[in-house]
Amino acid sequence: MYRNTQVTLSFPPFTRAVKWLVLVNAGIYLLLLLVGRAAPQVAGQVVVLFGLIPAAVTHGWLWQLFTYSFLHSGFFHVGFNMLALWMFGALLEMAWGRRQFLEFYFFGVLGAALTSVVFSYTGLLGLSPATVTIGASGGVYGILMAYGMLFGDRELMMFPFPFLIRAKYFVGVLIFISLAGALGEAGGVAYIAHLGGLLFGYLYIKFLLDRGVLFSFSERWFGLRNAFHRYQRRHAARKFEVYMRKLDRDPNAPDSKSDEMAPPAGKKNGEHRGPWIN
């Protein structure tokens, strides 16, 4: 459905979600740059508060699982992420729509964050729960994985090398670079985040693409709720059956509806009765 081998030199359009993500990330980067020049301590506190620190996340700072993706450490850092977001994300947004694209992007951001948090507590690769991770690379690498899986036969120009490469091989190169970086550098938290983004991008395309995370979650929630209601109905039916069996064994129980509907003693049918009291 998605695959083709068309080669184009035109730039993709700035779709709405991609445009807003780029503007927000670039705006926050410029704002922190200005604040850093005027008050470096304030900029540092912003990074500590909104960057991804595994020790802080495990102590309740859960917003960091998403906010870290809006912070960047330098011009080339934010520039590469936003360029990749535009070049590859715009096509996915046009294919899926704005809502599902944003869901997918932040699914990758969350996946990269969770992967970093988990690995930081293993002690592997020199990782530490106190290390700060920032950048949108987790979401961007998830987008790259999706592009490689859905448009794998499209040919890309791998700048600055003057030759074309298919998208699926391009993603393979990125995976190799991330693995080599994670294994070759102490404290390579960023590379672990890249791998987390790639992994969660793969999982989304493989298992959640048709319906999305929110639909699958709501479907599971309504399924559990309906199962609970069915259990309540079965439980009520069993209680009613027990009640009826006890009623059948009670010698003082009325034998028939005629007994139940018999007029009170001293009253005849048609005789005036007092009002019902409810």
CORJO-V347122 format. One record per backbone hydrogen bond with DSSP energy under -0.5 kcal/mol. NH is the residue of the N-H (numbers start at 0). CO is the residue of the C=O. If there is no record, write none. Layout:
NH CO
NH CO
This chain:
14 12
18 14
19 15
20 16
21 17
22 18
23 19
24 20
25 21
26 22
27 23
28 24
29 25
30 26
31 27
32 28
33 29
34 30
35 31
36 32
37 33
38 34
41 38
42 38
43 39
44 40
45 41
46 42
47 43
48 44
49 45
50 46
51 132
52 50
53 51
53 130
54 128
55 52
56 52
57 53
58 55
59 56
60 55
61 59
63 60
64 61
65 62
66 62
67 63
68 65
69 66
70 67
77 73
78 74
79 75
80 76
81 77
82 78
83 79
84 80
85 81
86 82
87 83
88 83
88 84
89 85
91 87
92 88
93 89
94 90
95 91
96 92
100 96
101 97
102 98
103 99
104 100
105 101
106 102
107 103
108 104
109 105
110 106
111 107
112 108
113 109
114 110
115 111
116 112
117 113
118 114
119 115
120 116
120 117
121 118
122 118
123 118
125 122
126 123
130 127
132 51
134 67
139 135
140 136
141 137
142 138
143 139
144 140
145 141
146 142
147 143
148 144
149 145
150 146
153 150
155 164
157 155
157 162
158 156
160 157
162 160
164 155
166 153
167 151
168 165
169 165
170 166
171 167
172 168
173 169
174 170
175 171
176 172
177 173
178 174
179 175
180 176
181 177
182 178
183 179
184 180
186 124
187 124
187 184
188 186
191 187
192 188
193 189
194 190
195 191
196 192
197 193
198 194
199 195
200 196
201 197
202 198
203 199
204 200
205 201
206 202
207 202
207 203
208 203
211 207
214 210
215 211
216 212
217 213
218 214
219 215
220 216
221 217
222 218
223 219
224 220
225 221
226 222
227 223
228 224
229 225
230 226
231 227
232 228
233 229
234 230
235 231
236 232
237 233
238 234
239 235
240 236
241 237
242 238
243 239
244 240
245 241
246 242
247 243
248 244
249 245
249 246
250 248
252 249
259 255
260 256
261 258
266 263
270 267
277 275
